[in-house]
Amino acid sequence: MSIYIIQSASLIQCDRQSQFDLACISQVKGLIFHNNQIRFCNWDLENLILIQEIQIHDTWVTFEDHETYFQCTYAKKEKKIRMHIYYDMQGIQDIEYTSD
């Protein structure tokens, strides 16, 4: 019975992390669209959103645009997690996770 409870708790944790990751990716998609419109339509570059901090599921996340990827940074269990979301004109191409 205890193995079942541990497995259930792990699955719930994975589901929460998955929802969190999807929320971050969704935010980045909107930022990519916004910034690409400004860059490729020759609009005023002052309107670019290069850094944004928002709260997702009670966690503060910082999004930074580095022109070829967004870096999403947040704290989880006393570790700093970084998600690099690489993109081009077609959309998101790759995602890489690192932590301290």
C-alpha positions in Angstrom: 0.0 0.0 0.0 2.8 2.5 0.8 4.4 2.0 -2.6 1.1 2.9 -4.2 0.9 6.1 -2.1 4.5 7.1 -3.0 3.8 6.4 -6.7 0.6 8.4 -6.6 2.4 11.3 -4.9 5.1 11.2 -7.6 2.6 11.3 -10.4 0.8 14.2 -8.8 4.1 16.1 -8.5 4.9 15.3 -12.2 1.5 16.5 -13.3 2.0 19.8 -11.4 5.5 20.3 -12.9 4.1 19.6 -16.4 1.3 22.1 -15.9 3.8 24.7 -14.7 6.1 24.0 -17.7 3.2 24.3 -20.1 2.2 27.6 -18.6 5.8 28.9 -19.0 5.9 27.8 -22.6 2.6 29.4 -23.3 3.8 32.7 -21.9 7.0 32.5 -24.0 4.9 31.8 -27.2 3.1 35.1 -26.6 6.3 36.9 -25.9 7.9 35.5 -29.1 5.0 36.5 -31.2 5.0 40.0 -29.7 8.8 40.5 -30.1 9.0 39.0 -33.6 6.2 41.3 -34.8 8.2 44.3 -33.6 11.5 43.1 -35.0 10.2 42.0 -38.4 7.7 44.8 -39.0 10.4 47.5 -38.2 8.3 48.8 -35.3 9.8 50.8 -32.4 12.3 48.5 -30.7 11.5 50.2 -27.4 8.3 48.1 -27.3 10.2 44.9 -27.1 9.5 42.9 -23.9 13.1 41.8 -23.1 12.5 41.0 -19.4 9.2 40.1 -17.7 8.5 38.7 -14.3 5.1 37.1 -13.6 3.7 34.6 -11.1 2.7 31.2 -12.3 1.2 28.7 -9.8 2.5 30.7 -6.8 6.0 30.8 -8.2 7.7 33.9 -9.6 9.2 33.3 -13.0 11.5 35.7 -14.9 11.5 35.6 -18.7 14.4 37.1 -20.6 14.6 37.4 -24.4 18.1 36.7 -25.8 16.9 37.0 -29.4 17.4 33.3 -30.2 16.1 31.9 -27.0 14.1 32.9 -23.9 15.5 32.1 -20.5 12.9 31.3 -17.9 14.3 31.3 -14.4 12.5 30.3 -11.1 13.3 28.9 -7.7 12.3 25.3 -6.8 13.3 23.7 -3.5 16.2 26.1 -2.9 17.5 25.6 -6.5 17.5 28.0 -9.3 16.0 26.4 -12.4 16.6 27.7 -15.9 14.6 26.7 -18.9 16.1 27.8 -22.2 13.4 27.9 -24.9 15.1 28.2 -28.3 13.1 29.8 -31.2 13.2 31.2 -34.7 10.7 32.7 -37.1 8.9 29.3 -37.3 8.4 29.1 -33.5 9.9 27.0 -30.6 12.6 24.7 -31.8 14.1 23.2 -28.6 13.9 23.4 -24.8 16.8 22.8 -22.4 16.7 22.7 -18.6 19.6 23.5 -16.2 19.8 24.1 -12.4 22.2 25.4 -9.8 
